[in-house]
Amino acid sequence: MRLLLPNAFLSIVSNPEDTSTLTVRASRAGDIETVFGCGFEVMTLPGRVYPFRAFIPRRIVADTVAVHIFHINYGRFRDAVADAPLYDAYTKVYDVMADLQDSAQRSVPPCNGSRSL
């Protein structure tokens, strides 16, 4: 799962060594701590796409993500991103997803029971 927040970008995947935790990964130093605080050891693995990672209990990850969702107070996500490099990265993601949306609308009919928001 990729988690794009106004102040951090994270990748969250399973931890095959310990199913009670998730591997929270970041490409930028400090993003894990920004979201989860300083209570978890963050390892650095140079040369990786996500060189920063921490093993965090699933419940804490789920609760933390839920808190971020509950506290959404912006009408346009990109307006909430103050960090210029992060904003630029998210703009590129937005552009790629807009291209995907255009192609999907042309080629894939909606499933039964689906609805547009």
PyMOL commands that set and color helices and strands:
alter all, ss='L'
color gray80, all
select helices_A, chain A and resi 31-36+58-70+77-80+84-107
alter helices_A, ss='H'
color red, helices_A
select strands_A, chain A and resi 2-5+8-14+21-26+43-44+52-57
alter strands_A, ss='S'
color yellow, strands_A
deselect
rebuild
show_as cartoon
